[in-house]
Amino acid sequence: MTIARRILRWGVRIVLGILAFVALLLMVGAGYQAVAGNVDRTRYSPPGRLVDIGGASLHLYCVGQGSPTVVLEAGLGLGLVTWREVQPQVSQVTRACSYDLAGYGWSDPGPLPRTSSGISAELEALLDRAGVQGPYVLVGHSLGGLYARHFASMHLADVAGMVLVDSTHERQGAAPSLVLSLTRAANFVGIRRLLFRFGDDGLNAMYTSNHSSAAANEEFAAVAASFDEVQRVNPSLGDRPLVVITAGQSDEGEWRALQLDLLTRSTNSRRIVAEGSGHYVHDDRPALVIDVIREVVAKVTAGLPNTGSAPG
């Protein structure tokens, strides 16, 4: 046997060995995710309460007293846990409510497709069944900002103001299908469980479980349809106060232009750039988000115009 053939044979063996090792890791990861994610919901008590919206229950967590009620809408892949730094502070000045979208955390799965209109209808039913009355100040992060704006277009009389935290815009490009496929694969083999830690076993179990991952996949798959729905309703807030918070690390190019465009959804708007912050501004700069929400609440309560001008 020639040296070249020996090298080739050993090369093939090494490649096959690496592939077998990777396959084994993926199998172990999938098994780990399946076992670890199959946690009985009764093992961990939800911080809020489960509200029957008609055939399914959603997890709602409200703290504080007063009006307007601040309704916190999470971005893709997360539930009310994403507001853990913000909600307690906001609740010191008024009532603050967060919730798990259908399929996340302690909430039951919802009907497909998971688009803006369906999610808005579920939020309406949740607030109604739970007796959470308006007026509302809607706070939406990322894709949650898109949902908040769709909800406002359907229930404008109940909405008193809005805060958008590095919000998705309906004219931005949808993620390619390859990204969706890779995301699904990562969730299936437990990568999400390894990367996302919330400092509490119950939260880790509920938000990194297979059912939460499936909800994120379904929501991601419907993003393009959600964009279309919001473009059709073209939600406007009139003269209600609107503050657009943009992450400093992404305040350039097309993203900056889209964030500036969001200001046109109200004649009473201004923008704040969260310097040094990434997309999760409420994690990187929670005090800023808290102050802005309190500002909008105060202006709604006092009936004063929103001060400040939008940068160009």
TORVO-843198 format. One record per residue (C-alpha): x, y, z; residue number from 1. Coordinates in Angstrom, 2 decimals, decimal comma. Each point is the difference from the previous one (the first is absolute). Layout:
! TORVO-843198
<rec px="X" py="Y" pz="Z" resi="NUM"/>
...
END
This chain:
! TORVO-843198
<rec px="0,00" py="0,00" pz="0,00" resi="1"/>
<rec px="1,41" py="3,37" pz="-1,00" resi="2"/>
<rec px="0,56" py="2,81" pz="2,48" resi="3"/>
<rec px="-2,62" py="2,14" pz="-1,77" resi="4"/>
<rec px="-2,64" py="-2,70" pz="0,39" resi="5"/>
<rec px="0,85" py="-0,45" pz="3,67" resi="6"/>
<rec px="-0,32" py="3,72" pz="0,60" resi="7"/>
<rec px="-3,33" py="0,03" pz="-1,84" resi="8"/>
<rec px="-1,30" py="-2,95" pz="2,02" resi="9"/>
<rec px="1,02" py="1,59" pz="3,30" resi="10"/>
<rec px="-1,50" py="3,29" pz="-1,13" resi="11"/>
<rec px="-3,34" py="-1,70" pz="-0,73" resi="12"/>
<rec px="0,09" py="-1,74" pz="3,39" resi="13"/>
<rec px="0,68" py="3,27" pz="1,80" resi="14"/>
<rec px="-2,85" py="1,77" pz="-1,81" resi="15"/>
<rec px="-2,40" py="-2,87" pz="0,72" resi="16"/>
<rec px="1,11" py="-0,01" pz="3,62" resi="17"/>
<rec px="-0,67" py="3,72" pz="0,32" resi="18"/>
<rec px="-3,42" py="-0,38" pz="-1,62" resi="19"/>
<rec px="-0,85" py="-2,89" pz="2,32" resi="20"/>
<rec px="1,08" py="2,05" pz="3,01" resi="21"/>
<rec px="-2,12" py="2,96" pz="-1,11" resi="22"/>
<rec px="-2,98" py="-2,28" pz="-0,60" resi="23"/>
<rec px="0,45" py="-1,44" pz="3,49" resi="24"/>
<rec px="0,11" py="3,49" pz="1,51" resi="25"/>
<rec px="-3,19" py="0,95" pz="-1,85" resi="26"/>
<rec px="-1,74" py="-3,17" pz="1,19" resi="27"/>
<rec px="1,08" py="0,64" pz="3,57" resi="28"/>
<rec px="-1,15" py="3,64" pz="-0,31" resi="29"/>
<rec px="-3,39" py="-1,01" pz="-1,37" resi="30"/>
<rec px="-0,44" py="-2,54" pz="2,77" resi="31"/>
<rec px="1,07" py="2,52" pz="2,61" resi="32"/>
<rec px="-2,46" py="2,57" pz="-1,37" resi="33"/>
<rec px="-2,86" py="-2,50" pz="-0,13" resi="34"/>
<rec px="0,54" py="-1,23" pz="3,56" resi="35"/>
<rec px="0,84" py="3,37" pz="1,54" resi="36"/>
<rec px="-2,81" py="1,74" pz="-1,85" resi="37"/>
<rec px="-2,62" py="-2,53" pz="0,99" resi="38"/>
<rec px="-0,57" py="1,66" pz="3,35" resi="39"/>
<rec px="-3,42" py="-0,30" pz="1,60" resi="40"/>
<rec px="-1,48" py="3,50" pz="0,19" resi="41"/>
<rec px="-1,32" py="-0,79" pz="3,46" resi="42"/>
<rec px="3,58" py="-0,31" pz="1,22" resi="43"/>
<rec px="0,47" py="3,77" pz="-0,28" resi="44"/>
<rec px="-2,64" py="2,50" pz="0,97" resi="45"/>
<rec px="-0,53" py="2,87" pz="-2,45" resi="46"/>
<rec px="0,77" py="3,43" pz="1,46" resi="47"/>
<rec px="-3,32" py="1,28" pz="-1,33" resi="48"/>
<rec px="-3,33" py="-1,68" pz="-0,73" resi="49"/>
<rec px="-1,40" py="-2,05" pz="-2,85" resi="50"/>
<rec px="-2,94" py="1,66" pz="-1,72" resi="51"/>
<rec px="-2,40" py="-1,98" pz="-2,20" resi="52"/>
<rec px="-0,53" py="1,95" pz="-3,23" resi="53"/>
<rec px="-2,31" py="-2,62" pz="-1,47" resi="54"/>
<rec px="1,44" py="-3,44" pz="-0,60" resi="55"/>
<rec px="3,50" py="0,94" pz="1,15" resi="56"/>
<rec px="1,67" py="1,67" pz="2,95" resi="57"/>
<rec px="2,58" py="2,78" pz="-0,10" resi="58"/>
<rec px="2,35" py="0,92" pz="2,82" resi="59"/>
<rec px="-0,50" py="3,59" pz="1,24" resi="60"/>
<rec px="2,07" py="1,75" pz="2,64" resi="61"/>
<rec px="-1,19" py="3,38" pz="1,34" resi="62"/>
<rec px="1,48" py="2,00" pz="2,86" resi="63"/>
<rec px="-0,57" py="3,48" pz="1,35" resi="64"/>
<rec px="-3,03" py="2,27" pz="0,05" resi="65"/>
<rec px="-1,20" py="2,96" pz="-1,98" resi="66"/>
<rec px="-0,83" py="1,19" pz="-3,48" resi="67"/>
<rec px="0,95" py="-0,10" pz="-2,81" resi="68"/>
<rec px="0,94" py="-3,66" pz="-0,05" resi="69"/>
<rec px="3,36" py="-0,74" pz="-1,58" resi="70"/>
<rec px="-0,18" py="-3,10" pz="-2,21" resi="71"/>
<rec px="3,41" py="-1,51" pz="-0,78" resi="72"/>
<rec px="0,34" py="-1,93" pz="-3,27" resi="73"/>
<rec px="3,05" py="-2,26" pz="-0,35" resi="74"/>
<rec px="2,03" py="-0,58" pz="-3,13" resi="75"/>
<rec px="0,47" py="-3,21" pz="-1,94" resi="76"/>
<rec px="0,95" py="-3,03" pz="2,06" resi="77"/>
<rec px="-0,67" py="1,44" pz="3,45" resi="78"/>
<rec px="-2,94" py="0,49" pz="2,32" resi="79"/>
<rec px="-0,56" py="2,15" pz="3,03" resi="80"/>
<rec px="3,42" py="-1,00" pz="1,37" resi="81"/>
<rec px="1,59" py="2,53" pz="-2,34" resi="82"/>
<rec px="-1,47" py="2,86" pz="2,10" resi="83"/>
<rec px="1,37" py="-1,26" pz="3,34" resi="84"/>
<rec px="2,17" py="3,13" pz="0,46" resi="85"/>
<rec px="-2,63" py="2,48" pz="-1,18" resi="86"/>
<rec px="-3,41" py="-1,08" pz="1,29" resi="87"/>
<rec px="0,70" py="0,26" pz="3,76" resi="88"/>
<rec px="1,21" py="3,59" pz="-0,37" resi="89"/>
<rec px="-2,90" py="1,07" pz="-2,23" resi="90"/>
<rec px="-2,46" py="-1,56" pz="2,46" resi="91"/>
<rec px="1,09" py="2,55" pz="2,60" resi="92"/>
<rec px="-1,84" py="2,74" pz="-1,93" resi="93"/>
<rec px="-2,88" py="-1,87" pz="-1,67" resi="94"/>
<rec px="-1,35" py="-3,43" pz="-0,82" resi="95"/>
<rec px="2,34" py="-2,00" pz="-2,23" resi="96"/>
<rec px="-0,95" py="-3,22" pz="-1,80" resi="97"/>
<rec px="2,10" py="-2,43" pz="-1,97" resi="98"/>
<rec px="-1,03" py="-3,32" pz="-1,49" resi="99"/>
<rec px="1,17" py="-3,09" pz="-1,84" resi="100"/>
<rec px="-1,18" py="-0,16" pz="-3,57" resi="101"/>
<rec px="-1,72" py="-3,24" pz="-0,93" resi="102"/>
<rec px="2,42" py="-2,90" pz="0,16" resi="103"/>
<rec px="2,63" py="1,74" pz="2,13" resi="104"/>
<rec px="0,72" py="-0,69" pz="3,65" resi="105"/>
<rec px="-3,20" py="-1,03" pz="1,77" resi="106"/>
<rec px="-2,38" py="1,00" pz="-2,83" resi="107"/>
<rec px="-1,81" py="-2,57" pz="-2,13" resi="108"/>
<rec px="0,82" py="-0,20" pz="-3,71" resi="109"/>
<rec px="-2,05" py="2,18" pz="-2,33" resi="110"/>
<rec px="-1,52" py="-0,54" pz="-3,44" resi="111"/>
<rec px="2,11" py="0,32" pz="-3,13" resi="112"/>
<rec px="1,22" py="2,09" pz="-1,68" resi="113"/>
<rec px="1,52" py="2,12" pz="2,78" resi="114"/>
<rec px="-0,49" py="3,39" pz="-1,64" resi="115"/>
<rec px="-0,57" py="3,52" pz="1,33" resi="116"/>
<rec px="-3,77" py="-0,13" pz="-0,36" resi="117"/>
<rec px="-0,39" py="-3,23" pz="1,93" resi="118"/>
<rec px="2,39" py="1,09" pz="2,73" resi="119"/>
<rec px="-1,83" py="3,34" pz="0,32" resi="120"/>
<rec px="-3,33" py="-1,81" pz="0,33" resi="121"/>
<rec px="1,43" py="-2,25" pz="2,71" resi="122"/>
<rec px="1,31" py="2,99" pz="1,94" resi="123"/>
<rec px="-3,41" py="1,66" pz="-0,24" resi="124"/>
<rec px="-1,67" py="-3,15" pz="1,35" resi="125"/>
<rec px="2,61" py="-0,33" pz="2,75" resi="126"/>
<rec px="-0,43" py="3,56" pz="1,26" resi="127"/>
<rec px="-3,79" py="-0,26" pz="-0,21" resi="128"/>
<rec px="-0,28" py="-3,36" pz="1,80" resi="129"/>
<rec px="2,47" py="1,12" pz="2,66" resi="130"/>
<rec px="-1,84" py="3,26" pz="0,60" resi="131"/>
<rec px="3,03" py="2,13" pz="-0,88" resi="132"/>
<rec px="-1,58" py="3,22" pz="-1,17" resi="133"/>
<rec px="1,48" py="2,83" pz="-2,03" resi="134"/>
<rec px="1,26" py="2,44" pz="-0,75" resi="135"/>
<rec px="3,20" py="-1,81" pz="-0,88" resi="136"/>
<rec px="3,55" py="1,12" pz="-0,58" resi="137"/>
<rec px="1,39" py="-2,65" pz="-2,32" resi="138"/>
<rec px="3,70" py="-0,88" pz="0,21" resi="139"/>
<rec px="1,34" py="-2,28" pz="-2,71" resi="140"/>
<rec px="3,48" py="-1,35" pz="-0,55" resi="141"/>
<rec px="1,16" py="-1,19" pz="-3,43" resi="142"/>
<rec px="-2,79" py="-2,05" pz="-1,61" resi="143"/>
<rec px="-2,14" py="0,84" pz="3,04" resi="144"/>
<rec px="0,04" py="3,59" pz="-1,23" resi="145"/>
<rec px="-1,64" py="-1,13" pz="-3,23" resi="146"/>
<rec px="-2,67" py="-1,86" pz="1,98" resi="147"/>
<rec px="-0,59" py="3,00" pz="2,26" resi="148"/>
<rec px="-0,54" py="2,24" pz="-3,01" resi="149"/>
<rec px="-2,45" py="-2,47" pz="-1,56" resi="150"/>
<rec px="-1,90" py="-0,21" pz="3,29" resi="151"/>
<rec px="-0,15" py="3,81" pz="0,14" resi="152"/>
<rec px="-1,46" py="0,16" pz="-3,49" resi="153"/>
<rec px="-2,83" py="-2,31" pz="1,08" resi="154"/>
<rec px="-0,63" py="1,63" pz="3,41" resi="155"/>
<rec px="1,17" py="3,57" pz="-0,35" resi="156"/>
<rec px="-2,61" py="1,35" pz="2,43" resi="157"/>
<rec px="1,58" py="-2,09" pz="2,77" resi="158"/>
<rec px="3,60" py="1,01" pz="-0,74" resi="159"/>
<rec px="1,39" py="3,12" pz="1,67" resi="160"/>
<rec px="3,66" py="-0,22" pz="-0,99" resi="161"/>
<rec px="2,78" py="-2,24" pz="-1,23" resi="162"/>
<rec px="3,68" py="-0,77" pz="0,49" resi="163"/>
<rec px="1,83" py="-1,93" pz="-2,72" resi="164"/>
<rec px="3,26" py="-1,65" pz="1,05" resi="165"/>
<rec px="2,21" py="-0,61" pz="-3,05" resi="166"/>
<rec px="-3,21" py="-1,04" pz="-1,71" resi="167"/>
<rec px="-0,42" py="-2,07" pz="-3,11" resi="168"/>
<rec px="-1,31" py="1,95" pz="-3,01" resi="169"/>
<rec px="-2,44" py="-1,48" pz="-2,49" resi="170"/>
<rec px="2,16" py="0,99" pz="-2,96" resi="171"/>
<rec px="3,17" py="-1,70" pz="1,14" resi="172"/>
<rec px="1,02" py="-3,18" pz="-1,73" resi="173"/>
<rec px="-1,19" py="-3,30" pz="1,41" resi="174"/>
<rec px="2,65" py="-2,47" pz="1,07" resi="175"/>
<rec px="0,84" py="-2,60" pz="-2,67" resi="176"/>
<rec px="-1,37" py="-3,53" pz="0,32" resi="177"/>
<rec px="3,52" py="-1,30" pz="0,63" resi="178"/>
<rec px="0,13" py="2,00" pz="3,24" resi="179"/>
<rec px="-3,32" py="-1,52" pz="1,06" resi="180"/>
<rec px="1,26" py="-3,51" pz="-0,74" resi="181"/>
<rec px="3,21" py="0,58" pz="1,95" resi="182"/>
<rec px="-1,97" py="1,46" pz="2,91" resi="183"/>
<rec px="-2,26" py="-3,01" pz="0,13" resi="184"/>
<rec px="2,97" py="-2,35" pz="-0,07" resi="185"/>
<rec px="1,76" py="1,93" pz="2,76" resi="186"/>
<rec px="-3,09" py="-0,17" pz="2,20" resi="187"/>
<rec px="-0,45" py="-3,72" pz="-0,66" resi="188"/>
<rec px="3,52" py="-0,92" pz="1,16" resi="189"/>
<rec px="-0,11" py="2,15" pz="3,13" resi="190"/>
<rec px="2,16" py="2,95" pz="-1,04" resi="191"/>
<rec px="-2,66" py="2,49" pz="1,09" resi="192"/>
<rec px="-0,12" py="-1,68" pz="3,42" resi="193"/>
<rec px="3,76" py="0,37" pz="0,36" resi="194"/>
<rec px="0,14" py="3,64" pz="-1,11" resi="195"/>
<rec px="-3,05" py="1,48" pz="1,74" resi="196"/>
<rec px="0,18" py="-0,06" pz="3,78" resi="197"/>
<rec px="-2,35" py="2,02" pz="2,18" resi="198"/>
<rec px="1,42" py="-0,74" pz="3,44" resi="199"/>
<rec px="-2,96" py="-2,10" pz="1,09" resi="200"/>
<rec px="-0,60" py="-3,70" pz="-0,64" resi="201"/>
<rec px="-3,70" py="0,51" pz="-0,60" resi="202"/>
<rec px="0,55" py="2,73" pz="-2,55" resi="203"/>
<rec px="2,72" py="-1,99" pz="-1,73" resi="204"/>
<rec px="-2,28" py="-3,01" pz="-0,24" resi="205"/>
<rec px="-2,97" py="1,92" pz="-1,37" resi="206"/>
<rec px="1,66" py="2,38" pz="-2,45" resi="207"/>
<rec px="2,51" py="-2,43" pz="-1,46" resi="208"/>
<rec px="-2,41" py="-2,93" pz="-0,26" resi="209"/>
<rec px="-0,94" py="-1,61" pz="-3,29" resi="210"/>
<rec px="-3,44" py="1,59" pz="0,06" resi="211"/>
<rec px="1,47" py="3,51" pz="0,41" resi="212"/>
<rec px="2,50" py="-0,70" pz="-2,77" resi="213"/>
<rec px="-2,81" py="-1,21" pz="-2,25" resi="214"/>
<rec px="-1,94" py="3,20" pz="0,69" resi="215"/>
<rec px="3,03" py="2,08" pz="-0,98" resi="216"/>
<rec px="0,40" py="-1,97" pz="-3,22" resi="217"/>
<rec px="-3,67" py="0,44" pz="-0,90" resi="218"/>
<rec px="0,13" py="3,73" pz="0,72" resi="219"/>
<rec px="3,19" py="0,36" pz="-2,03" resi="220"/>
<rec px="-1,56" py="-1,87" pz="-2,93" resi="221"/>
<rec px="-2,91" py="2,48" pz="-0,09" resi="222"/>
<rec px="2,07" py="3,21" pz="0,11" resi="223"/>
<rec px="-0,54" py="0,88" pz="-3,66" resi="224"/>
<rec px="-3,77" py="-0,40" pz="0,38" resi="225"/>
<rec px="0,10" py="2,18" pz="3,13" resi="226"/>
<rec px="1,81" py="2,70" pz="-1,98" resi="227"/>
<rec px="-2,75" py="-0,11" pz="-2,65" resi="228"/>
<rec px="-2,76" py="0,27" pz="2,60" resi="229"/>
<rec px="1,53" py="3,06" pz="1,66" resi="230"/>
<rec px="0,57" py="1,71" pz="-3,34" resi="231"/>
<rec px="-3,66" py="-0,49" pz="-0,86" resi="232"/>
<rec px="-1,30" py="1,59" pz="3,22" resi="233"/>
<rec px="2,69" py="2,75" pz="-0,04" resi="234"/>
<rec px="-0,38" py="0,71" pz="3,73" resi="235"/>
<rec px="0,11" py="3,64" pz="1,07" resi="236"/>
<rec px="-0,10" py="1,29" pz="3,57" resi="237"/>
<rec px="-1,28" py="3,47" pz="-0,86" resi="238"/>
<rec px="1,40" py="2,39" pz="2,60" resi="239"/>
<rec px="0,57" py="-2,62" pz="2,70" resi="240"/>
<rec px="3,51" py="0,07" pz="1,50" resi="241"/>
<rec px="2,45" py="-2,32" pz="-1,70" resi="242"/>
<rec px="3,64" py="-0,53" pz="0,92" resi="243"/>
<rec px="2,22" py="-2,04" pz="-2,30" resi="244"/>
<rec px="3,10" py="-1,43" pz="1,70" resi="245"/>
<rec px="2,69" py="-1,11" pz="-2,42" resi="246"/>
<rec px="2,96" py="-2,18" pz="0,99" resi="247"/>
<rec px="3,18" py="2,01" pz="-0,40" resi="248"/>
<rec px="1,93" py="-2,90" pz="-1,51" resi="249"/>
<rec px="-2,43" py="-0,27" pz="-2,92" resi="250"/>
<rec px="-0,83" py="3,69" pz="-0,56" resi="251"/>
<rec px="1,21" py="0,25" pz="-3,57" resi="252"/>
<rec px="-1,01" py="-0,68" pz="-3,58" resi="253"/>
<rec px="-3,36" py="-1,60" pz="-0,73" resi="254"/>
<rec px="-0,75" py="-0,75" pz="3,67" resi="255"/>
<rec px="0,38" py="3,66" pz="0,94" resi="256"/>
<rec px="-2,21" py="1,05" pz="-2,90" resi="257"/>
<rec px="-2,71" py="-2,44" pz="1,06" resi="258"/>
<rec px="0,20" py="1,15" pz="3,61" resi="259"/>
<rec px="-0,41" py="3,60" pz="-1,13" resi="260"/>
<rec px="-2,99" py="-1,03" pz="-2,10" resi="261"/>
<rec px="-1,70" py="-1,38" pz="3,11" resi="262"/>
<rec px="-0,08" py="3,54" pz="1,37" resi="263"/>
<rec px="-2,52" py="0,93" pz="-2,70" resi="264"/>
<rec px="-2,58" py="-2,29" pz="1,61" resi="265"/>
<rec px="-0,78" py="2,79" pz="2,46" resi="266"/>
<rec px="0,03" py="3,78" pz="-0,20" resi="267"/>
<rec px="1,23" py="-0,06" pz="3,60" resi="268"/>
<rec px="3,18" py="-2,07" pz="-0,26" resi="269"/>
<rec px="3,68" py="0,07" pz="0,80" resi="270"/>
<rec px="2,93" py="-2,36" pz="-0,28" resi="271"/>
<rec px="2,74" py="-0,99" pz="2,41" resi="272"/>
<rec px="3,19" py="-1,78" pz="-1,03" resi="273"/>
<rec px="1,14" py="-2,39" pz="2,73" resi="274"/>
<rec px="3,73" py="0,53" pz="-0,35" resi="275"/>
<rec px="2,10" py="-3,11" pz="0,51" resi="276"/>
<rec px="-3,01" py="-2,29" pz="0,02" resi="277"/>
<rec px="-0,68" py="-3,04" pz="-2,11" resi="278"/>
<rec px="-3,41" py="-1,14" pz="-1,21" resi="279"/>
<rec px="-1,13" py="-0,96" pz="3,53" resi="280"/>
<rec px="-0,01" py="3,56" pz="1,31" resi="281"/>
<rec px="-2,06" py="-0,97" pz="3,05" resi="282"/>
<rec px="2,85" py="-2,34" pz="1,02" resi="283"/>
<rec px="2,90" py="2,31" pz="-0,90" resi="284"/>
<rec px="-1,60" py="3,28" pz="1,10" resi="285"/>
<rec px="-2,99" py="-0,92" pz="2,21" resi="286"/>
<rec px="0,02" py="3,34" pz="1,85" resi="287"/>
<rec px="-0,44" py="1,84" pz="-3,31" resi="288"/>
<rec px="-3,00" py="-2,13" pz="-1,01" resi="289"/>
<rec px="-1,54" py="0,39" pz="3,46" resi="290"/>
<rec px="0,40" py="3,78" pz="-0,08" resi="291"/>
<rec px="-1,57" py="0,26" pz="-3,46" resi="292"/>
<rec px="-3,00" py="-2,12" pz="0,99" resi="293"/>
<rec px="-0,49" py="2,07" pz="3,13" resi="294"/>
<rec px="0,26" py="3,17" pz="-2,10" resi="295"/>
<rec px="-2,76" py="-1,15" pz="-2,36" resi="296"/>
<rec px="-2,17" py="-1,10" pz="2,93" resi="297"/>
<rec px="0,45" py="3,41" pz="1,63" resi="298"/>
<rec px="-0,93" py="1,84" pz="-3,20" resi="299"/>
<rec px="-3,07" py="-2,17" pz="-0,51" resi="300"/>
<rec px="-1,04" py="0,58" pz="3,61" resi="301"/>
<rec px="0,55" py="3,73" pz="-0,18" resi="302"/>
<rec px="-1,31" py="0,39" pz="-3,52" resi="303"/>
<rec px="3,12" py="1,90" pz="-1,01" resi="304"/>
<rec px="1,62" py="-0,08" pz="-3,46" resi="305"/>
<rec px="3,10" py="-2,09" pz="-0,57" resi="306"/>
<rec px="3,04" py="2,29" pz="0,16" resi="307"/>
<rec px="3,14" py="-0,21" pz="-2,06" resi="308"/>
<rec px="0,62" py="-0,18" pz="-3,70" resi="309"/>
<rec px="0,85" py="-2,94" pz="-2,20" resi="310"/>
<rec px="3,51" py="-0,03" pz="-1,38" resi="311"/>
<rec px="0,26" py="0,03" pz="-3,75" resi="312"/>
END
